[in-house]
């Protein structure tokens, strides 16, 4: 499965299948909240949050790929990733793009 943020794949002919998407919602751990809060006071990187969001992006992209494959796609073009707060302490990561089939 090919994923690209480009709006087309040069040199390839394909037909558009439609939207492919995958998401996950991640919540913070109260124990990590305390240590990360202390780190933020002194201006350090919030490593635990960074790791959580990196893993969440990987999950969302994997789920988008599964959605695209279920639709018979060979690639996803114009791929994007968004983040939004669902509630206090919970973030949704959404990966989406245009599923295409090579012809």
N, C-alpha and C positions, 0 to 999 in steps of 0.2 A: 504494500500500500504506500503510495506516494502522498506526502503532505507538503503543501507549499503555500506561502503567503502571497505568491504571485497570482495574478488574475488569469493566467494562461500557462500552458506548458508548451514552449516553443518546439516545433517539429513534430508534435503529436496531434493526431486527429481524435476527437472525442465528442461524445454527446453528453449533455447535462442531464443528470438524473434528478437532482434536487438538493434540498438542504440535508446536511449530515450534522449531527450535534451530539455532544456528550457533556455531562456535568457531574459535579460532586459538591457536597456541602460539608465543610470542615468546621469543627468547633475547637475552641481553645481549651487547654487543660489548666485547671485552677492552680495546680502546683507550678506549672511553667509560667503562668501569668505573674506570679509573685517574683520569680527570678528574672523574667523578661522585663517586668516593670522596673526593677532595680537597675538593670542594664541600660534601660532607656534614660534613666536619670543622669547617668554619666556619659551618655552619647555613644554607646557601643552598638554594634550590629546585633539585632535580635535573631540569633542563630536558630533557636527553636521555631520561631515563626517562619523564618526563611525556609527551613527544612519542610515544615508543614505545607507551605504554599507550593514549594517545588514538587512535592509528592502529589498534591492536589491537582496541579497542572498536568502531571503525567497521567493521572487517573482519568481526567477529563478528556485528554487527547486520545487515550486508549479507547475510551467509550465512544468517542466520535468515530474512530476507525472501525469499531465493531458495528456501529450504526450504518456507516458507509458500505461496509462489506455485506451486511444483511440486505442492502438495497442493490447489490451487484456492482458496486463501484470499484474502479481500479485506482482512483486517486481522489484527493480532496484539494481543490484549489481555493484561493481567496480565504485561506484559513485565518481565523482570528481567535483570540482568547480574551475573555472579559472576567472581571471580578466585581461582585457586588455584595454588600452586607445584607444578609437575610434578617438578622436580628442581632442584638448585642452579643458579641463573642462568636458569631457564626458567619462565615463567608461562603458564597457560592462561586465556583470557578466554572465557567461555561466555555467550551471549545466548539466552534462551529465553522462551517465552510460549505462550498458547493461540491457535491459528490458528482464525479464524472466517470464514464465508462469509455475505454479506448475502443475505437472502431478501425 
